[in-house]
Amino acid sequence: MKPTDTHNDRMANMTFGSVYPHYVTKVEKKGRTKEELHQVIEWLTGFDKVKLQELIDQQASFETFFKQAKLNQNAHLITGVICGYRIEEIDNPLTQKVRYLDKLVDELAKGKKMEKILRKG
């Protein structure tokens, strides 16, 4: 399944702050912590807690969010299926980055070890 242009536009315009509470709920429901979530987000984007809060307060879109991010050099190692899409086959770079984040949050919620999530081996 390939994301459509409409889907890609929707992803670009969605605000990080509107999705973030869902990430928190998802991981906490499965016994993980907000701190672990922040660790995962920081690994992918380089954003610390202060910068994350700034982006939430600014109601930054995912497009703005990822334009400011310093994507981890190992992000390309994030593979698999999320929301019906095979991450490594997504053509749109922004949509792929959003799905990287979704996949990391999903792995955290599923109880995967942090060193595996952070692609340390």
N, C-alpha and C positions, 0 to 999 in steps of 0.2 A: 504494500500500500504506500503510495507516494502522497505527501502533503500537497494540497492545492495552493494556489496563490492566495486565495481567500483565507485559508488556514494559516499560511505564513504571515499575512498581514495582521490577522487576529493575534497571533503570538507576539509580533513586534509591538503591538499597541497595548497589550495587557500590561498592567502595572505589577512590578515585583511585589509591592506592598499588599496587593489584593490576593496574591497566591501564598505569600510567606506564612500567614496564620494557618493555612491548610497544611503546609509542610510541618509546622510545629505540632499541630494536632496529630498528624499521621505518625510522626516518630514517637511522640509521647504516649500515644495509645498503645504502642508496641514496646513500651518500657525503655525507650532511648531518651536522651536528654536534649534540651535546647542547645546546650554547650557542644554536644556532639554534632548537632545540625550545623552550628556555626563553624565548627572545625571542617566539616565537609564543604560548606560554601566557601570558606576561606581557601581551602586547598584548590578548588576549581577556579576561583575568581581573583584571589589575592585580597579580598575585602575583609577587614576586621569588623568587630561588632559595631564600632563607632561609624564606620563608613556604611555598613548595612543599614543602620538606623537613619543615617542621612538620606540614603536612597529611598527608604520607605517614606520618610517625612516629605521628600520632594515629589513623591508619587511618580517615581521614575518608571518609564516603560521598560520592558525587557530589552528593547532596542538600545535605550540609553544605558541601562544596567550593564549590558555586555560590551558596549562601546568603551565604557570606563574600566572594564575588567582586564586583568592581565591573566589570560587563560593559562592554566597549568600546561607545561610542555607535554605531560603525559595524558592530557584529556582525550587524545585520539585513541587511547586504550579502553575507553568506555564504549562497550559494545553491547549488543543485545536488543531486545524488543521492549519498548515502553509505549503504552497507549496505542498499540497496534502498529507502531512504526519501528522498523529496524534502524537503529541510530546511525550505524555506519553507512547507510544508503540514503540518508537525507541530504538532498542537494543544497537546500538553503542553509547557509552557514549560521544564521541567527537561530533558526528553528532547531538546528542540530545542537547548538549550545544550550538552548532551553531544555531540550530533551536530555542532554548530558546531566543537567542539574536534576531533572525529574528522576533519572535513573539512579543517581547517587542517593537521593532522598529515599527512593524505593528500596535500595539495597540496605540503607541504614535501618529503615523500618522493618525489614525482613530479618534483621539480626546478624547480618554479615559482619565479620570482624573488620575493625577500622583499617588495619593495614591492607586488607583486600580492597576495601572501598577506595582507599587513597592510592590504589595501584602501586603498592610498595612490594608486591610479590607474594 
